[in-house]
Amino acid sequence: MATQRTMVDALLERESRQMSITRDDVKVSGSPTRLNAVWRQKVIHWYFTLVTALRRQHSAAAESTSGGNNPFCRISVHVTASLLDNYLMSLPSERALRYKHDRPAYQLLATTCLLLGMRLAQHDQIKEASLREAADQHQGGEELQGGLKRAKTHRTKMNEVSAPMATSTTPLVAATGVAIPNAATILRISAAPKSISEQHILSMVREMTGSRSFPRSKVVTPLDFIHVTCATSSHVSEDGSSISLGPDDVEEACRLADASLRDASFSGQRPSVVACAVITLALARSNSVSLSMASLRREVYHSIFGTKDDPVLQASIRETESNLLRSIHIGVPSSRNRHVVPTTHLIPLEDE
């Protein structure tokens, strides 16, 4: 479908700009050496737990775990993790090393990323909803395409995450019915250690929003590529020009994307590569598609990256599939089945 191809191309273009920010640093030092894998895994678990608890508190405004203009969803966690990883990978080696060994500094950074991640996710959801509404009103594809290419959002007031957002007259709240917790609220509900204060978070926010790694346009994640394929049922075209995922297969692909997020070995990987791997695996498990694994790989690859084969890219996708299956086999519980307590604690790094 032409519309799907246009949307995927727009995502690939944004991904290219997003990856260029940290690509040089990753080539020099590599993402695994910059990340504390144990701390990061605990942080990702904390993100999912806290966001789920917030969603439950605002259940009237949240109808699903994977969509809608509600920042308390897996989208926020993926955006938050992207902020965390990209910031660490863009730092000079000596500064990155601090966050690998300094527990309080890492806790502060992780908390700040969550606040910013929820704000950015909500901002982008509203922006995309406005573009869809404008496209529907014009009943044409060119306006939507232009909007997507120009969606270089101006990140205003991101350094004011502690400002009150409780009134319905606040733009983001008025549009979604959901207020993002401010810094003080996050510190309270997450039982933060006394070493982290609201002022510490605000200072970290200013540092992050002024850094070269902070996104100036929409943060692209594997979920964006998955959502482009959403349909009422799963289908793979014979020529690989388009694919579609039904609700159950979308949820499976998102669950696999969540699993990849918990494994530090996927940090720095292109979102499109992860998306290609999880969509392939989700369709392989689907009851609606009966293609061989080799055929599925080929068709999913062509639907995202086009008809020109790139052996290096295809090998990277297969490796991602293999690593993801290994990661799941180790035992990462499903995000929709895992029991989540209504209250949370700040990153339990001390129990290593």
DRENKOL-342760 format. One record per residue (C-alpha): residue in three letters; x, y, z. Coordinates in steps of 0.5 Angstrom, whole numbers, plus 500, padded with zeros to 3 digits. Layout:
<rs>
+--------+-----+-----+-----+
: residu :  px :  py :  pz :
+--------+-----+-----+-----+
:    ALA :   X :   Y :   Z :
...
+--------+-----+-----+-----+
</rs>
This chain:
<rs>
+--------+-----+-----+-----+
: residu :  px :  py :  pz :
+--------+-----+-----+-----+
:    MET : 500 : 500 : 500 :
:    ALA : 503 : 507 : 498 :
:    THR : 501 : 510 : 505 :
:    GLN : 504 : 505 : 509 :
:    ARG : 511 : 506 : 504 :
:    THR : 510 : 513 : 505 :
:    MET : 510 : 513 : 513 :
:    VAL : 515 : 507 : 513 :
:    ASP : 520 : 512 : 509 :
:    ALA : 519 : 518 : 513 :
:    LEU : 520 : 514 : 520 :
:    LEU : 527 : 511 : 516 :
:    GLU : 529 : 518 : 515 :
:    ARG : 528 : 520 : 522 :
:    GLU : 531 : 514 : 524 :
:    SER : 537 : 516 : 520 :
:    ARG : 538 : 523 : 523 :
:    GLN : 537 : 520 : 530 :
:    MET : 542 : 515 : 530 :
:    SER : 547 : 520 : 527 :
:    ILE : 547 : 524 : 533 :
:    THR : 551 : 518 : 537 :
:    ARG : 554 : 514 : 531 :
:    ASP : 561 : 517 : 532 :
:    ASP : 561 : 515 : 539 :
:    VAL : 558 : 508 : 539 :
:    LYS : 564 : 507 : 533 :
:    VAL : 569 : 509 : 538 :
:    SER : 567 : 506 : 544 :
:    GLY : 561 : 501 : 543 :
:    SER : 555 : 502 : 547 :
:    PRO : 556 : 495 : 551 :
:    THR : 562 : 498 : 554 :
:    ARG : 558 : 505 : 556 :
:    LEU : 552 : 501 : 560 :
:    ASN : 552 : 498 : 566 :
:    ALA : 547 : 492 : 564 :
:    VAL : 545 : 490 : 571 :
:    TRP : 543 : 497 : 573 :
:    ARG : 540 : 498 : 566 :
:    GLN : 536 : 492 : 566 :
:    LYS : 533 : 494 : 573 :
:    VAL : 532 : 501 : 571 :
:    ILE : 527 : 498 : 565 :
:    HIS : 523 : 494 : 570 :
:    TRP : 522 : 500 : 574 :
:    TYR : 520 : 504 : 568 :
:    PHE : 515 : 499 : 566 :
:    THR : 513 : 498 : 573 :
:    LEU : 512 : 505 : 575 :
:    VAL : 508 : 507 : 568 :
:    THR : 503 : 501 : 569 :
:    ALA : 502 : 504 : 576 :
:    LEU : 501 : 511 : 573 :
:    ARG : 496 : 508 : 568 :
:    ARG : 492 : 504 : 573 :
:    GLN : 491 : 511 : 577 :
:    HIS : 489 : 514 : 571 :
:    SER : 485 : 508 : 568 :
:    ALA : 479 : 513 : 566 :
:    ALA : 484 : 516 : 561 :
:    ALA : 487 : 509 : 558 :
:    GLU : 484 : 504 : 554 :
:    SER : 490 : 500 : 552 :
:    THR : 497 : 499 : 554 :
:    SER : 500 : 500 : 547 :
:    GLY : 496 : 506 : 544 :
:    GLY : 492 : 513 : 545 :
:    ASN : 494 : 519 : 547 :
:    ASN : 496 : 517 : 554 :
:    PRO : 503 : 518 : 556 :
:    PHE : 503 : 512 : 561 :
:    CYS : 504 : 506 : 556 :
:    ARG : 510 : 502 : 553 :
:    ILE : 511 : 508 : 548 :
:    SER : 513 : 512 : 554 :
:    VAL : 518 : 507 : 556 :
:    HIS : 521 : 506 : 549 :
:    VAL : 522 : 513 : 549 :
:    THR : 525 : 514 : 556 :
:    ALA : 530 : 508 : 554 :
:    SER : 532 : 511 : 548 :
:    LEU : 533 : 518 : 552 :
:    LEU : 538 : 514 : 557 :
:    ASP : 542 : 510 : 552 :
:    ASN : 543 : 516 : 547 :
:    TYR : 545 : 521 : 552 :
:    LEU : 550 : 516 : 555 :
:    MET : 553 : 514 : 548 :
:    SER : 554 : 521 : 546 :
:    LEU : 558 : 523 : 553 :
:    PRO : 565 : 523 : 553 :
:    SER : 568 : 517 : 555 :
:    GLU : 570 : 519 : 562 :
:    ARG : 563 : 522 : 563 :
:    ALA : 560 : 516 : 561 :
:    LEU : 564 : 512 : 566 :
:    ARG : 561 : 516 : 572 :
:    TYR : 554 : 513 : 570 :
:    LYS : 557 : 506 : 570 :
:    HIS : 560 : 506 : 577 :
:    ASP : 556 : 512 : 580 :
:    ARG : 550 : 509 : 583 :
:    PRO : 546 : 516 : 585 :
:    ALA : 548 : 519 : 579 :
:    TYR : 545 : 514 : 575 :
:    GLN : 539 : 514 : 579 :
:    LEU : 538 : 521 : 578 :
:    LEU : 539 : 520 : 570 :
:    ALA : 534 : 515 : 570 :
:    THR : 529 : 519 : 574 :
:    THR : 530 : 525 : 569 :
:    CYS : 529 : 521 : 563 :
:    LEU : 523 : 518 : 565 :
:    LEU : 520 : 525 : 566 :
:    LEU : 522 : 527 : 560 :
:    GLY : 520 : 521 : 556 :
:    MET : 513 : 521 : 558 :
:    ARG : 513 : 529 : 556 :
:    LEU : 516 : 527 : 549 :
:    ALA : 511 : 521 : 548 :
:    GLN : 505 : 525 : 550 :
:    HIS : 507 : 531 : 546 :
:    ASP : 509 : 527 : 540 :
:    GLN : 502 : 523 : 541 :
:    ILE : 498 : 530 : 540 :
:    LYS : 502 : 532 : 534 :
:    GLU : 501 : 526 : 530 :
:    ALA : 493 : 526 : 532 :
:    SER : 493 : 533 : 530 :
:    LEU : 496 : 531 : 523 :
:    ARG : 492 : 525 : 522 :
:    GLU : 486 : 530 : 523 :
:    ALA : 488 : 535 : 518 :
:    ALA : 489 : 530 : 513 :
:    ASP : 482 : 527 : 514 :
:    GLN : 480 : 534 : 513 :
:    HIS : 483 : 535 : 507 :
:    GLN : 482 : 528 : 505 :
:    GLY : 489 : 527 : 501 :
:    GLY : 495 : 524 : 502 :
:    GLU : 500 : 530 : 500 :
:    GLU : 498 : 534 : 506 :
:    LEU : 500 : 528 : 511 :
:    GLN : 506 : 527 : 508 :
:    GLY : 508 : 534 : 508 :
:    GLY : 506 : 534 : 515 :
:    LEU : 510 : 528 : 517 :
:    LYS : 517 : 531 : 513 :
:    ARG : 516 : 537 : 517 :
:    ALA : 515 : 534 : 524 :
:    LYS : 521 : 537 : 527 :
:    THR : 518 : 539 : 533 :
:    HIS : 520 : 545 : 537 :
:    ARG : 521 : 542 : 544 :
:    THR : 519 : 548 : 548 :
:    LYS : 519 : 548 : 556 :
:    MET : 522 : 541 : 557 :
:    ASN : 526 : 544 : 562 :
:    GLU : 520 : 546 : 566 :
:    VAL : 518 : 539 : 568 :
:    SER : 517 : 541 : 575 :
:    ALA : 511 : 546 : 573 :
:    PRO : 504 : 544 : 575 :
:    MET : 500 : 541 : 570 :
:    ALA : 494 : 539 : 574 :
:    THR : 489 : 544 : 571 :
:    SER : 485 : 542 : 565 :
:    THR : 487 : 549 : 561 :
:    THR : 494 : 546 : 560 :
:    PRO : 495 : 545 : 553 :
:    LEU : 497 : 537 : 554 :
:    VAL : 492 : 536 : 559 :
:    ALA : 486 : 539 : 555 :
:    ALA : 488 : 535 : 549 :
:    THR : 489 : 528 : 553 :
:    GLY : 486 : 529 : 560 :
:    VAL : 492 : 526 : 563 :
:    ALA : 497 : 530 : 567 :
:    ILE : 504 : 528 : 567 :
:    PRO : 507 : 528 : 574 :
:    ASN : 512 : 533 : 576 :
:    ALA : 519 : 532 : 579 :
:    ALA : 516 : 532 : 586 :
:    THR : 511 : 527 : 585 :
:    ILE : 515 : 522 : 582 :
:    LEU : 520 : 523 : 587 :
:    ARG : 514 : 522 : 592 :
:    ILE : 511 : 516 : 589 :
:    SER : 518 : 512 : 587 :
:    ALA : 520 : 513 : 595 :
:    ALA : 527 : 516 : 592 :
:    PRO : 533 : 516 : 596 :
:    LYS : 534 : 523 : 600 :
:    SER : 540 : 524 : 596 :
:    ILE : 536 : 526 : 590 :
:    SER : 532 : 532 : 590 :
:    GLU : 527 : 536 : 586 :
:    GLN : 533 : 541 : 584 :
:    HIS : 537 : 536 : 582 :
:    ILE : 532 : 533 : 577 :
:    LEU : 531 : 540 : 574 :
:    SER : 538 : 541 : 574 :
:    MET : 539 : 535 : 570 :
:    VAL : 533 : 536 : 566 :
:    ARG : 537 : 543 : 563 :
:    GLU : 543 : 539 : 562 :
:    MET : 540 : 534 : 558 :
:    THR : 535 : 538 : 554 :
:    GLY : 541 : 542 : 552 :
:    SER : 546 : 536 : 550 :
:    ARG : 547 : 534 : 543 :
:    SER : 543 : 528 : 544 :
:    PHE : 537 : 531 : 546 :
:    PRO : 532 : 529 : 540 :
:    ARG : 529 : 535 : 536 :
:    SER : 524 : 531 : 533 :
:    LYS : 520 : 525 : 534 :
:    VAL : 524 : 519 : 538 :
:    VAL : 523 : 513 : 533 :
:    THR : 522 : 507 : 536 :
:    PRO : 521 : 500 : 534 :
:    LEU : 514 : 501 : 536 :
:    ASP : 513 : 506 : 531 :
:    PHE : 514 : 501 : 525 :
:    ILE : 510 : 496 : 528 :
:    HIS : 504 : 501 : 529 :
:    VAL : 505 : 503 : 522 :
:    THR : 503 : 495 : 520 :
:    CYS : 496 : 495 : 525 :
:    ALA : 490 : 493 : 521 :
:    THR : 484 : 488 : 523 :
:    SER : 488 : 482 : 521 :
:    SER : 495 : 480 : 519 :
:    HIS : 497 : 479 : 512 :
:    VAL : 503 : 479 : 508 :
:    SER : 503 : 481 : 500 :
:    GLU : 506 : 476 : 495 :
:    ASP : 511 : 481 : 493 :
:    GLY : 513 : 484 : 500 :
:    SER : 510 : 491 : 498 :
:    SER : 506 : 491 : 505 :
:    ILE : 504 : 487 : 511 :
:    SER : 499 : 488 : 516 :
:    LEU : 498 : 485 : 523 :
:    GLY : 492 : 484 : 527 :
:    PRO : 491 : 486 : 534 :
:    ASP : 494 : 479 : 537 :
:    ASP : 500 : 480 : 533 :
:    VAL : 501 : 487 : 534 :
:    GLU : 501 : 485 : 541 :
:    GLU : 506 : 480 : 540 :
:    ALA : 510 : 484 : 536 :
:    CYS : 510 : 490 : 542 :
:    ARG : 511 : 484 : 547 :
:    LEU : 518 : 482 : 543 :
:    ALA : 520 : 489 : 543 :
:    ASP : 519 : 490 : 550 :
:    ALA : 523 : 484 : 551 :
:    SER : 529 : 487 : 547 :
:    LEU : 528 : 494 : 551 :
:    ARG : 530 : 490 : 557 :
:    ASP : 537 : 487 : 554 :
:    ALA : 543 : 492 : 554 :
:    SER : 546 : 488 : 548 :
:    PHE : 540 : 491 : 543 :
:    SER : 542 : 498 : 546 :
:    GLY : 545 : 502 : 540 :
:    GLN : 541 : 498 : 535 :
:    ARG : 537 : 501 : 529 :
:    PRO : 530 : 501 : 531 :
:    SER : 528 : 499 : 524 :
:    VAL : 532 : 493 : 525 :
:    VAL : 529 : 491 : 532 :
:    ALA : 522 : 492 : 529 :
:    CYS : 524 : 488 : 523 :
:    ALA : 526 : 482 : 527 :
:    VAL : 520 : 482 : 532 :
:    ILE : 515 : 483 : 526 :
:    THR : 518 : 477 : 523 :
:    LEU : 518 : 473 : 530 :
:    ALA : 510 : 475 : 531 :
:    LEU : 508 : 473 : 524 :
:    ALA : 512 : 466 : 525 :
:    ARG : 508 : 465 : 531 :
:    SER : 501 : 467 : 528 :
:    ASN : 496 : 463 : 526 :
:    SER : 494 : 467 : 520 :
:    VAL : 500 : 467 : 516 :
:    SER : 503 : 460 : 513 :
:    LEU : 509 : 462 : 510 :
:    SER : 516 : 459 : 511 :
:    MET : 521 : 463 : 516 :
:    ALA : 525 : 465 : 510 :
:    SER : 520 : 467 : 506 :
:    LEU : 517 : 471 : 512 :
:    ARG : 524 : 474 : 513 :
:    ARG : 524 : 477 : 506 :
:    GLU : 517 : 480 : 505 :
:    VAL : 518 : 483 : 512 :
:    TYR : 525 : 486 : 510 :
:    HIS : 522 : 488 : 503 :
:    SER : 516 : 492 : 507 :
:    ILE : 521 : 496 : 511 :
:    PHE : 527 : 497 : 507 :
:    GLY : 525 : 496 : 500 :
:    THR : 526 : 491 : 495 :
:    LYS : 534 : 492 : 494 :
:    ASP : 537 : 487 : 498 :
:    ASP : 543 : 489 : 503 :
:    PRO : 547 : 483 : 506 :
:    VAL : 550 : 486 : 512 :
:    LEU : 543 : 489 : 514 :
:    GLN : 539 : 482 : 513 :
:    ALA : 545 : 479 : 517 :
:    SER : 544 : 484 : 523 :
:    ILE : 536 : 483 : 523 :
:    ARG : 537 : 475 : 523 :
:    GLU : 542 : 476 : 529 :
:    THR : 537 : 480 : 532 :
:    GLU : 532 : 475 : 532 :
:    SER : 537 : 470 : 535 :
:    ASN : 539 : 474 : 540 :
:    LEU : 532 : 476 : 542 :
:    LEU : 530 : 469 : 542 :
:    ARG : 536 : 467 : 547 :
:    SER : 534 : 473 : 551 :
:    ILE : 526 : 471 : 552 :
:    HIS : 529 : 464 : 553 :
:    ILE : 533 : 466 : 559 :
:    GLY : 526 : 468 : 562 :
:    VAL : 523 : 475 : 561 :
:    PRO : 516 : 475 : 563 :
:    SER : 510 : 478 : 559 :
:    SER : 509 : 485 : 560 :
:    ARG : 501 : 484 : 560 :
:    ASN : 502 : 478 : 564 :
:    ARG : 507 : 480 : 570 :
:    HIS : 504 : 482 : 576 :
:    VAL : 505 : 489 : 578 :
:    VAL : 504 : 492 : 585 :
:    PRO : 501 : 499 : 585 :
:    THR : 507 : 502 : 589 :
:    THR : 514 : 502 : 586 :
:    HIS : 521 : 504 : 589 :
:    LEU : 526 : 507 : 586 :
:    ILE : 531 : 503 : 582 :
:    PRO : 533 : 497 : 587 :
:    LEU : 541 : 498 : 585 :
:    GLU : 543 : 496 : 592 :
:    ASP : 541 : 489 : 592 :
:    GLU : 546 : 486 : 587 :
+--------+-----+-----+-----+
</rs>
